[in-house]
Amino acid sequence: MDYIKTKGLGKYYPSLGKLINSMGNIMYYEHGRLVENVRIADGADINVLNGYEDMKFDNMSGVVDVFRNLKGDPELIRQYMAPLFVAVKAREKIGQTGDTNLFDLFVINEHAVPTGNYNVSAKVQCPDGKIKEVYTGKVRVSGGDKFS
């Protein structure tokens, strides 16, 4: 706790547990995005996330620690494992103010909606708070054993 206070991080991490959970949240987010990419690629037959840590001082991959405590907010992984969601993939991760960035939308569908043609619209919220429609059109949604 002295380190957190000395560095002035107390307002962000009022306890050591909050600091540790924030690090777990980063890992959960990264694992979630990996699951999302595997499902979009549709070429993998299986993806394994390590559930348990087996060493007290190794914090690399397990969803829970050696004491079986969650390392972060499980919602961060759960949202990428939902049977139906739209994944938004920006083509460029870094840009300057005013740049145009293209993005792709992938519908992940595991038997949630029937395979078929659907209307889709994509909207973004601008820095000024206004909502701008950036795409409206038809898409073909697959499903079942083909996830995207």
N, C-alpha and C positions, 0 to 999 in steps of 0.2 A: 504494500500500500504506500510505503514511503516514496517509491519510484513514481507512482501515479501522481502523488501530491507534488513532489519536487519538480516534475515536468509540466505541471499545470494541466494535467489531463483529467482531473477530478470531475469537471463539468460534463465530460464525455463518458467517462467510465467511473461512476461513483463507487464501484466495487471491483475487486479482482475478477469476480464471476462475470460481470458485464464485459470486461476486457476480453476474457477468454471466449465468451459467447460471440463477441463481434468477430474474432478470428475464425471461429467455427462457422459463422454465417458466410464468410468469404469462401470457405471450402465447400459449404453446401451449395452456394450459388454456382461455383465452378463445376461441381459434380452435376448439378441440374442442367447446366448448359451442355455438358458432355452428353448426358442422356438425350437432350433435345437434338443434338447433332447426329447421334447414332440413329435416332428415329427418323430424322429427315433423310439421311443418306440411304436408309432402307436396304443396305447391303449387309448388315450384321445380323447374324442369327441370335446373338446373345450379347448382353452387356452386364458386367458384374460390378457392383459397388461393394467395397469391403464394408461389412457391417460392424465388426468389432476390432478394437485395438487389442494387441496382445502384449504390448510392452508399456510399462508405466510412463516412460519418457519419450515415446515415439508418438507423434501427433500428426502423422502424414495422411492417413487415408480413411480411417474408420468413421462411421456415422455416429458411433457412440464411443466413449472413452473406456479405459480399462475397468472403470467402476460401473459401466453401462448407463452413464448419463449422456443425454443428447449434447452434442457439441455446439449446437446453434438452433435456429428456428427451423423446424422440419418443413414449414410451408415453402421455404426456398427450394427444396427438392420436389416436394409434392406437386407444385404447379407444373413442373416439367414432365410429370408422370401421369397427368390427367388424361382421360380417354379422348378428350377433344379440346384442342386449343389452337390458336394461331401463333406461330413463331415468326417474329420479325427479325430479319437478319440484315443489318446495315452492311453495305459493301465496303465502306471506309469507316474505320473506328475513330479517326482523328481528322478534324477539319478546322477551317477558320470561319469566323463570322461571315455570313453571306455566301459560303460555299453551298453547292447543291450536292446532296448525298443520295444516291440511289439505295433502295432497300428491296428485299424480296420477302414475300409472305408465303409461309408454308402452313397448310392446314394439316394438323396431326389428328388422325381420326381412327380410333380403334372401335369400330362397330357403334359409334355414338350417333352418327347420322348415316342414312343410306347413301351408297355411292351414287353420284349423279352430278348434274350441273346446278350451280348455285350462283346467286348474285352476291357480290362482295363490294364493300366500300371501305376505304382506308382514310382515316382522318388523323391529323397531327395537331397538337396544341403548340401554338407559336409562343415565343417569349413574352409577347404582350398579353397572353391569355386567350387570344382568339383561336377558335377551332377552324382549321382549313381542311377541306376535303381534297385529297391528293390522288385518289383513284376510285373509279367506279367501273365495274365490269362483271363479266361472267367467268367462273372458274369451274373446272372439273375436279370434284373431290372424290378421291379413292378411299378405301377403308379396309378394315379387317386385317389380313396378313400384310397388306401394303399400307404403311402408316402415313405416308405423305404423297 
